[in-house]
Amino acid sequence: MRKHFHKLGLLSIVLAVAVVSGSTVLALPSQANAHAQVSSSTSTTNRGQGSNQAANSHQPTNRGQGSNQAANGQANGQTHLAAAQLKACQNREASITNIITRIVTRSQNQLTLFSTIAARVEGFYNSKSKTVSNYNQLVVAVASAKVQVESDFGAMKNNSTFNCSFNNPKGIVTAFQGYLKAEITALQTYRTTVKDLIVAVASANGVNVSTSNQSSSSHGGQ
C-alpha cells in the first residue's frame, strides 16, 4: 500500500513538471490591440481638426475682427475636437476594459497555479525520507520569486482601471503595458524556480523528469 501511494505521489510530481514546463506565461497581443485602439481614438479626429483649420484659413476676415474670430474659431475647434476624441474613446471603452480584465484574470490564474504546484511538491518532499542537498535554497528561490510576482501583480491590478473620462486615456493603457511587462518577467522567473524544485525532488525519488517540452518562448499568444 505504501508503495502504491508513493507511486501516485511520484506520478503527480511528473505531471506537475509537465504542467509548469508547458505553461506559457501570458503575453499581450490583445493589449497591444487595445493600445492601438486608444491611439486611433485620439488620432482619428486630428484629420477633422486639420480640415477645419484649413477651411478657417481660407475664410476672409476683417482686419479689426480677425484676431477675435481666430480666437473664437480656435476655441470652438478645440471643443469639437475634445468631444470627438471622447466619443471615439467611448466607442472602444468596453472592449479595452474587457481585454485588460482578461489579462489580470489570466495572470492571477497562473500565479495560483504555480503556487499550488509548489506547495504540493514541498508537501510531497516533507512526507518522504529522501533528501535534496540544496532543497532549502530551492524553496527560498521559489518563495522569493512568488513575492516578486505578487508585488508586480498588485501594481498591475491597481493600475488596470480604464475610463475615457480620465485625463490621457491612451497614457493609462501605455502605463498598464509597462506593469504587465514586469509581471510577465516575474512569472517567468517564478515558473523556472518551481520547475527546478520539481525536478530536484523528483530526481531524489528516482524519477528522471524531462523538460524538453518547455516552450522555447514565453511570449506566445494568449
C-alpha positions in Angstrom: 0.0 0.0 0.0 2.8 2.4 0.8 4.5 1.7 -2.5 1.2 2.3 -4.2 0.8 5.8 -2.7 4.5 6.5 -3.3 4.0 5.8 -7.0 0.9 8.0 -7.1 3.0 10.8 -5.5 5.8 10.5 -8.0 3.2 10.5 -10.8 1.8 13.8 -9.5 5.3 15.2 -9.4 5.9 14.2 -13.1 2.6 15.7 -14.1 3.4 18.9 -12.2 6.6 19.5 -14.0 4.8 18.8 -17.3 2.2 21.5 -16.4 4.8 24.0 -15.3 7.1 23.4 -18.2 4.3 23.5 -20.7 2.6 26.6 -19.3 3.0 29.6 -21.5 3.4 32.8 -19.5 0.8 35.3 -20.6 1.8 37.8 -23.3 -0.1 40.8 -24.5 -1.1 40.7 -28.2 -4.6 41.7 -27.2 -3.3 44.6 -25.1 -1.3 45.8 -28.0 -4.6 46.0 -29.9 -6.1 47.9 -27.1 -3.2 50.3 -27.2 -3.7 50.7 -31.0 -7.4 51.3 -30.4 -6.9 54.1 -28.0 -4.2 55.5 -30.2 -6.7 55.6 -33.1 -9.3 57.1 -30.8 -7.1 60.1 -30.1 -5.7 60.4 -33.6 -8.7 59.9 -36.0 -10.1 63.3 -35.0 -6.9 65.1 -35.9 -7.9 64.8 -39.5 -11.1 66.7 -38.8 -9.1 69.3 -36.9 -6.8 69.8 -39.8 -9.6 70.2 -42.3 -11.3 72.7 -40.0 -8.1 74.7 -39.7 -7.7 74.6 -43.4 -11.2 75.8 -44.0 -10.8 78.6 -41.5 -7.6 79.7 -43.1 -9.5 80.4 -46.4 -12.3 82.5 -44.8 -11.9 86.2 -45.3 -11.9 88.3 -42.2 -11.9 91.9 -41.5 -8.7 93.3 -40.0 -10.5 94.7 -37.0 -12.3 91.4 -36.2 -9.7 89.0 -37.4 -8.0 88.3 -34.1 -11.3 87.8 -32.3 -12.7 85.5 -34.9 -9.4 83.5 -34.9 -9.5 83.1 -31.2 -13.2 82.1 -31.2 -12.6 79.6 -34.0 -9.7 78.0 -32.2 -11.7 77.6 -29.0 -14.6 76.1 -30.9 -12.3 73.8 -32.7 -10.7 72.5 -29.5 -14.2 71.9 -28.0 -15.3 69.9 -31.0 -12.0 68.0 -31.1 -12.3 67.1 -27.4 -15.8 65.9 -27.9 -14.9 63.8 -31.0 -12.0 62.2 -29.2 -14.1 61.4 -26.2 -16.8 59.8 -28.4 -14.2 57.7 -30.3 -12.7 56.5 -27.0 -16.1 55.7 -25.6 -16.9 53.5 -28.6 -13.9 51.3 -27.6 -14.0 51.6 -23.9 -15.9 48.4 -23.2 -13.6 46.4 -25.5 -10.5 47.7 -23.9 -11.8 47.2 -20.4 -12.6 43.5 -21.3 -9.1 43.0 -22.6 -7.5 44.4 -19.5 -9.8 42.4 -17.3 -8.9 39.1 -19.1 -5.2 39.8 -18.7 -5.5 40.4 -15.0 -7.5 37.2 -14.6 -5.1 35.1 -16.5 -2.2 36.5 -14.6 -3.9 35.7 -11.3 -4.7 32.1 -12.5 -1.0 31.5 -13.4 0.1 32.8 -10.1 -2.3 30.5 -8.3 -1.3 27.5 -10.5 2.4 27.8 -9.8 1.8 28.4 -6.1 -0.4 25.4 -5.8 2.1 23.1 -7.5 5.0 24.4 -5.4 3.0 23.8 -2.2 2.2 20.2 -3.3 5.8 19.4 -4.2 7.0 20.7 -0.9 4.4 18.7 0.9 5.5 15.6 -1.0 9.1 16.2 -0.2 8.4 16.6 3.5 6.5 13.3 3.6 9.4 11.3 2.2 12.8 10.3 3.6 14.7 11.2 0.5 16.8 14.4 0.7 17.9 17.1 -1.7 21.2 18.8 -0.8 20.1 22.2 -2.0 16.4 21.9 -1.1 16.4 24.9 1.2 17.9 27.1 -1.4 15.4 26.0 -3.9 12.5 26.7 -1.6 13.9 30.1 -0.8 14.2 30.9 -4.5 10.5 29.8 -5.1 9.3 32.0 -2.1 11.3 35.0 -3.3 10.0 34.7 -6.9 6.5 34.4 -5.5 6.9 37.6 -3.5 8.0 39.4 -6.6 5.2 38.1 -8.7 2.6 39.1 -6.1 4.2 42.6 -5.9 4.2 43.1 -9.7 0.7 41.7 -10.0 -0.6 44.0 -7.3 0.9 47.0 -9.1 -0.6 45.9 -12.4 -4.1 45.2 -10.9 -4.1 48.6 -9.1 -3.5 50.3 -12.4 -5.9 48.3 -14.5 -8.9 50.7 -14.4 -9.6 52.3 -17.8 -12.1 55.1 -18.3 -12.3 57.6 -21.2 -13.3 60.4 -18.8 -9.8 60.2 -17.2 -7.1 62.5 -18.4 -5.0 60.9 -21.1 -6.7 57.5 -21.5 -4.0 56.5 -24.0 -1.4 57.0 -21.3 -3.4 54.7 -19.0 -3.0 51.8 -21.5 0.7 52.6 -22.0 1.3 52.5 -18.3 -0.6 49.3 -17.9 1.5 47.7 -20.6 4.6 48.6 -18.6 3.2 47.0 -15.4 2.3 43.9 -17.4 5.8 43.5 -18.8 7.2 43.5 -15.3 4.5 40.9 -14.3 5.4 38.6 -17.3 9.1 38.7 -16.3 8.3 37.9 -12.7 6.0 35.0 -13.8 8.8 33.6 -16.0 11.2 33.6 -13.1 8.6 32.0 -10.7 7.8 29.3 -13.2 11.6 28.5 -13.5 12.1 28.2 -9.8 9.1 26.0 -9.3 10.3 23.7 -12.2 13.8 23.5 -10.6 12.2 22.4 -7.3 10.1 19.8 -9.0 13.0 18.3 -10.9 15.2 18.1 -7.8 12.5 16.5 -5.7 11.6 14.0 -8.4 15.3 13.1 -9.1 15.8 12.4 -5.4 13.0 9.9 -5.5 14.4 8.1 -8.5 12.4 9.8 -11.3 14.1 11.4 -14.2 11.9 14.3 -15.4 12.3 15.6 -18.9 11.6 19.3 -19.5 12.1 19.2 -23.2 8.5 20.1 -23.8 9.1 23.5 -22.3 8.1 26.3 -24.7 11.1 27.9 -26.3 9.4 31.3 -26.0 7.4 32.5 -23.0 5.8 35.3 -25.0 3.4 33.3 -27.0 -0.1 34.4 -27.7 -2.9 34.0 -25.1 
